[in-house]
Amino acid sequence: MDRFRFPWGDERRYNANSNRIKEKYGGRIQKVSVNAGFTCPNRDGTKGIGGCVYCNNQSFTPSYCVDVEDIKGQIDKGIKFLEKRYKSPKFYAAYFQSFSNTYKPLKELRSIYSVALKHERLSGLVVSTRPDCVDDNVLDYLAELSRDYYVSIELGIESCYDDTLQWINRGHTFNDTKRAINMTAERGLEVTGHLLFGLPGESREDMLNQADILSKLPLNALKLHHLQIMKNTKLAGLYLETPAMFSLFSMEEYIEFIIRFLEKMNPDIAIERMVSEAPPAHLVNPGWGNKRADWVQKKIESVMEEKDTWQGKQFKKSQKFL
């Protein structure tokens, strides 16, 4: 295919969220992780205990969030770390990432978020949470903030199937997910969904069919991850006891799978991430030869080029490519 023939306006074979953000906001937004001491309703006994069977927050919590208790200190340390690692971004946003970051009374949320927004280097918030932890009051408040700041909500979808959600101890249904996505989008807030591939009980066809389901929802972006078995999780124990119940992706299998998924995916929904990455010290399986996520993503794009395929190629309601 010739360059610049895709509906999202550039030559990449998928609708890259990074490009969407640059076009919409005039530059890159770098997320600075913040751990504000939240928990989850499937951890504290409200809906369950133990959390999701796969969850080990230490595996994705940056080191600058570990030893600094106050929010401003974490942001200061995070920006210093990120300035050494990346080219200077257009904006920084506080990324409330660990656990469910709307799971407190609104008064407390106002206090927590306001501390971050007072930081002179920040232009907004990215709030990661569960679909059952947002309501009208919280979303109205975030919509109010979005008049003056960049505000994005990341919702953990994980699966579109209630049997899977129950098995992994999520404590909510897919109807809760659809409700949360619609409520967030109705207020004009950015909404990103997180989807996990490879959970026990789901066939590869089940996983692929989620592209059709999610394509009908008003999502701005998706983060797509393959299942990794993390140490110190219930899933790790199950895997070591009964590995036959798992069908983990090899790297080659995942590349082929994710391309098929993207072909079915609504091209209007941007893709923020295609693959997981965890520190080897936390990982049980699969390791994929310690290939970094950016290497795998480039390989995915390379194979898409070879196959002359693109996001939305099989999407039934998409516009024809010119």
Beta strands, then each sheet from edge to edge (+ up, - down):
strand 1: 29-34
strand 2: 91-96
strand 3: 122-129
strand 4: 150-158
strand 5: 190-197
strand 6: 221-226
strand 7: 229-230
strand 8: 270-273
strand 9: 283-285
sheet 1: 1+ 2+ 3+ 4+ 5+ 6+ 8+
sheet 2: 7+ 9-
end
